[in-house]
Amino acid sequence: MRLLLMSDTHLPRRAKDLPPPLLDATGQADVVIHAGDWVDTATLDLLESRSARLIGVYGNNDGPELRARLPEVAYADLGGLRFGVVHETGPAQGREARCAARFPDLDVLVFGHSHIPWDTTAPGGLRLLNPGSPTDRRRQPHCTYLTATATDGSLTDVLLHRLPTR
């Protein structure tokens, strides 16, 4: 199962549209995961129309329309793994222990908010992934998103994609 992970698109505030390489990747993914801060409903509509399956949550910058359509936390079984998606996980210090305690039944937690790519494993085995942002790099050298493969209870081919400067 091919996965595409993104977060913090912030359209149209941080960019006018999603980068073409990211949009192209949506058509190649079996599941697209968005970890919040969409900002506009047009981005949700676009990804729903282009994705075979979309899993998303709302973030702190998402208003009532998005909150009415998306949960704060989403759960899915993908490729034999139990995934969770949430926007905020709090400060980097202590994140692994905090998330492992909050989500004890998950194998993988996808989160956003910081715009900083993150890939760690908590004691007990919870994998934490933050794809960064495809539109607002903040203090990072590149805008980013992640792809991965979930098959037979394993997460493989986790790849951080750096987007060209716009």
C-alpha positions in Angstrom: 0.0 0.0 0.0 1.6 3.3 -1.1 1.1 6.2 1.3 1.5 9.9 0.7 1.8 12.0 3.9 1.5 15.8 4.1 0.5 18.5 6.6 0.3 22.2 7.0 -0.6 23.2 3.5 -2.0 26.6 4.7 -3.7 27.4 1.4 -4.1 30.1 0.2 -2.1 31.9 2.9 1.3 30.4 2.4 1.0 29.5 -1.3 -1.6 29.9 -4.0 -1.8 26.1 -4.7 -0.2 22.8 -4.0 3.1 22.1 -5.7 2.7 20.0 -9.0 5.0 17.2 -7.8 2.8 16.7 -4.7 -0.4 16.8 -6.8 1.2 14.2 -9.2 2.0 12.0 -6.2 -1.6 12.0 -5.0 -2.6 10.0 -8.1 0.1 7.4 -7.4 -0.8 6.8 -3.7 -3.3 4.3 -2.4 -3.9 6.5 0.6 -3.2 10.2 1.1 -2.9 11.4 4.7 -3.1 15.1 5.7 -2.3 16.0 9.3 -4.1 19.3 9.4 -3.8 23.0 8.9 -5.5 23.0 5.5 -6.9 26.5 6.0 -9.3 26.4 3.1 -12.0 23.8 2.1 -10.9 24.0 -1.5 -7.8 22.0 -0.7 -9.8 19.3 1.1 -12.2 19.2 -1.9 -9.2 18.9 -4.4 -7.5 16.1 -2.4 -10.8 14.2 -2.0 -11.3 14.4 -5.8 -7.7 13.3 -6.6 -7.1 10.6 -4.0 -8.1 7.0 -4.0 -8.5 7.3 -0.2 -8.0 10.4 1.9 -7.5 10.5 5.7 -7.3 13.9 7.3 -7.7 15.8 10.5 -8.2 19.5 11.3 -5.4 21.7 12.7 -5.3 24.7 14.9 -5.6 27.1 11.9 -8.7 25.3 10.5 -12.0 27.0 10.9 -15.6 25.7 11.5 -16.2 24.5 7.9 -13.1 22.2 8.0 -13.8 21.1 11.6 -17.3 20.1 10.6 -15.9 17.8 7.9 -12.8 16.4 9.7 -12.0 14.8 13.0 -9.4 16.0 15.5 -7.8 12.5 15.5 -8.2 9.9 12.7 -7.5 6.2 12.9 -7.0 3.6 10.1 -5.7 0.1 9.5 -3.3 0.3 6.6 -1.2 -2.5 5.3 -1.5 -4.4 8.6 -0.5 -1.4 10.7 -2.7 0.7 13.0 -2.2 4.4 12.0 -3.3 7.5 13.9 -3.3 11.1 12.5 -3.3 14.2 14.7 -2.2 17.8 14.1 -0.5 18.7 17.3 1.7 16.6 19.6 3.3 19.3 21.8 7.0 20.2 22.2 9.7 18.1 20.7 11.2 17.3 24.1 9.4 14.3 25.5 7.3 13.8 22.3 8.0 10.1 22.0 7.0 9.2 25.5 4.0 11.5 25.5 2.7 10.1 22.2 3.3 6.5 23.2 1.3 7.1 26.4 -1.5 8.9 24.5 -1.7 6.4 21.7 -0.7 3.0 23.1 -2.5 0.9 20.5 -0.9 2.5 17.4 2.0 1.4 15.3 2.4 4.7 13.4 1.4 8.3 14.4 1.4 11.0 11.6 1.4 14.5 12.9 2.1 18.1 11.8 2.0 21.6 13.2 5.8 22.3 13.5 6.5 22.2 9.7 9.6 20.3 10.7 10.1 16.8 9.3 10.3 14.1 12.0 10.9 10.4 11.9 11.5 8.6 15.2 10.4 5.5 17.1 9.3 5.7 20.7 10.1 3.1 23.3 7.6 0.4 22.7 7.7 0.8 18.9 5.4 3.7 18.0 6.7 5.3 14.8 6.2 9.1 14.7 6.2 10.8 11.3 5.9 14.5 10.5 6.0 15.2 6.8 6.9 18.9 7.2 5.0 21.3 4.9 4.8 21.4 1.1 4.1 25.1 1.1 5.7 26.8 4.1 9.2 25.6 5.0 9.6 28.0 7.9 13.1 27.4 9.4 13.7 24.4 7.1 15.8 24.4 4.0 13.0 22.9 1.8 9.3 22.4 1.6 8.6 18.7 2.1 6.3 15.7 2.1 6.7 12.0 2.9 5.9 8.8 1.0 6.0 5.3 2.5 4.8 1.7 1.9 2.7 -0.2 4.4 2.6 -3.9 3.7 2.1 -7.0 5.9 2.5 -5.1 9.1 5.7 -3.3 8.1 6.4 0.3 7.2 9.1 0.6 4.5 10.5 3.0 1.9 9.8 6.0 4.1 11.2 8.8 2.0 11.3 12.6 2.6 10.7 14.5 -0.6 12.2 18.0 -1.0 10.2 20.2 -3.2 11.8 22.7 -5.6 11.8 26.3 -4.6 8.8 28.1 -6.0 
